[in-house]
C-alpha cells in the first residue's frame, strides 16, 4: 500500500509564547496484492490493485518559555478511512477459469490516529535538542483482505472473498533530535535517532507486511530566505530488526531496510 498526504496547514500565534496550527489531510492511496494459488498439480496467481482518496485533519499547539529557549508541543493527526476499489486479474489453469474470472474488488483500511508530545531546549544559541514521544493507534488495523462483489449469492465454498487477520496493537516511538545553527544566516543542520515499536504480533506476520521494531537514523538541512520562503531536505535510513513469524500460515524470518527522502517548502511572515 502506498499513501501520499496533501496537507495544507495554517499556523497562528496570538501571543509571542503561544501558537496554534490546524490542517486538512487529503490522502491519495493505492494498494496492490500479488499471491500464488495452489491447484495441487498446477499453480496460478492473483494480482489485484485498487486506488482511492481519504480525508482527515490535524491540529497542534506550542508553548515557548525562557525567551524561546524551552518549548513544549502537542500535535494530533486524525484517522483516515481508505475504501479501495479496483480489479483482480487471475492466471489459473483452464479447468478453473470459470470459477476465477477477472472481476472488480473492494478493500478498506483505516489509517491510525497519531498523538505526539515533544520538548525542545536550546542550551546554547547554536544548538537545539529535542525529544518526542509518538503514540499511534494501530489497533484500527484488525484485518486485511479483498471483497469480491460478484460473490453475492454464491455458495460459501465458491466465494473468493477472504480476509487475513492482522490484530495490530497501539504502538509508540521515541525520537531524539539535534539541530545546529551554524554562523550562516538562514541555515540549519539536523541529526536524528528514532526507536519505533512494531504494532504487529508475531503470529500475524506475513510476506505482505513483514513488520518489526525499527531503529532509524536521519540527517537533514533547512534554509530560510530573507523574503520568508523556507525549504527543508531530509534523509532517513530505516533498519528493521530481525524477526520471526510464529503463525502457521507464513512461518519464516524477516529482515529489511528502507531509505526515505523528504522535501518541504513553506512560507512565513
Long-range contacts (C-beta under 8 A, 24 or more apart in sequence): 1-29, 1-30, 1-31, 1-32, 1-109, 2-29, 2-30, 2-31, 3-27, 3-28, 3-29, 3-82, 3-111, 4-28, 4-29, 7-58, 9-58, 11-268, 16-64, 17-63, 17-64, 17-65, 17-68, 18-61, 18-62, 18-63, 18-64, 19-61, 19-62, 19-64, 20-59, 20-60, 20-61, 20-62, 21-59, 21-60, 21-61, 21-62, 21-75, 22-57, 22-58, 22-59, 22-60, 23-57, 23-58, 23-59, 24-55, 24-56, 24-57, 25-54, 25-55, 25-56, 25-57, 25-58, 25-77, 25-78, 25-80, 26-53, 26-54, 26-55, 27-53, 27-54, 27-55, 27-56, 27-80, 27-82, 27-111, 28-52, 28-53, 29-53, 29-54, 29-82, 29-84, 31-84, 31-86, 31-107, 31-109, 33-146, 33-208, 37-90, 37-92, 37-100, 39-92, 39-93, 39-96, 42-93, 44-90, 44-91, 44-92, 44-93, 44-96, 44-100, 45-90, 45-91, 45-92, 46-88, 46-89, 46-90, 46-91, 46-100, 47-88, 47-89, 47-91, 48-86, 48-87, 48-88, 48-89, 48-105, 48-146, 49-86, 49-87, 50-84, 50-85, 50-86, 50-87, 50-105, 50-106, 50-107, 51-84, 51-85, 51-86, 52-82, 52-83, 52-84, 52-85, 54-80, 54-81, 54-82, 54-83, 54-111, 55-80, 56-80, 56-111, 68-122, 69-121, 69-122, 69-123, 70-119, 70-120, 70-121, 70-122, 71-119, 71-120, 71-121, 72-117, 72-118, 72-119, 73-116, 73-117, 73-118, 73-119, 73-120, 74-115, 74-116, 74-117, 74-118, 75-115, 75-116, 75-118, 76-113, 76-114, 76-115, 76-116, 77-113, 77-114, 78-113, 79-110, 79-111, 79-112, 79-113, 79-137, 79-140, 80-110, 80-111, 81-108, 81-110, 81-111, 82-108, 82-109, 82-110, 82-111, 83-107, 83-108, 84-108, 84-109, 88-146, 88-148, 88-160, 99-158, 100-160, 103-148, 103-149, 103-150, 104-148, 104-149, 104-150, 105-146, 105-147, 105-148, 105-149, 106-146, 106-147, 106-149, 107-144, 107-145, 107-146, 107-147, 109-141, 109-144, 110-140, 110-141, 111-140, 112-136, 112-137, 112-138, 112-139, 112-140, 112-141, 112-170, 113-137, 113-140, 118-175, 125-181, 126-180, 126-181, 126-182, 126-183, 127-178, 127-179, 127-180, 127-181, 128-178, 128-179, 128-181, 129-176, 129-177, 129-178, 130-175, 130-176, 130-177, 130-178, 130-179, 131-174, 131-175, 131-176, 131-177, 132-174, 132-175, 132-177, 133-172, 133-173, 133-174, 133-175, 134-172, 134-173, 134-174, 134-175, 135-170, 135-171, 135-172, 136-170, 136-171, 136-172, 136-173, 136-199, 137-170, 138-168, 138-169, 138-170, 138-171, 138-199, 139-168, 139-169, 139-170, 139-199, 140-168, 141-166, 141-168, 141-199, 142-166, 142-167, 142-168, 143-167, 144-208, 144-209, 164-204, 164-206, 164-208, 164-249, 165-204, 166-200, 166-204, 166-209, 167-201, 167-204, 168-199, 168-200, 168-201, 168-204, 169-199, 169-201, 170-199, 171-196, 171-197, 171-198, 171-199, 172-197, 173-197, 186-223, 186-224, 186-225, 186-226, 186-230, 187-221, 187-222, 187-223, 188-221, 188-222, 188-223, 189-220, 189-221, 190-218, 190-219, 190-220, 190-221, 190-222, 190-234, 191-218, 191-219, 192-216, 192-217, 192-218, 192-219, 192-220, 192-236, 193-217, 193-218, 194-218, 194-236, 198-243, 202-243, 202-244, 202-245, 202-246, 202-247, 203-245, 203-246, 203-247, 204-247, 205-243, 205-244, 205-245, 205-246, 205-247, 205-250, 205-254, 206-245, 206-247, 206-249, 206-250, 207-250, 207-252, 210-240, 210-243, 210-245, 210-254, 210-256, 211-240, 211-243, 212-240, 212-241, 212-242, 212-243, 212-254, 213-240, 213-241, 213-243, 214-238, 214-239, 214-240, 214-241, 215-239, 215-241, 220-262, 228-267, 228-268, 228-269, 229-265, 229-266, 229-267, 230-265, 230-266, 230-267, 230-268, 231-263, 231-264, 231-265, 231-266, 232-262, 232-263, 232-264, 232-266, 233-261, 233-262, 233-263, 234-260, 234-261, 234-262, 234-263, 235-259, 235-260, 235-261, 235-262, 236-260, 236-261, 236-262
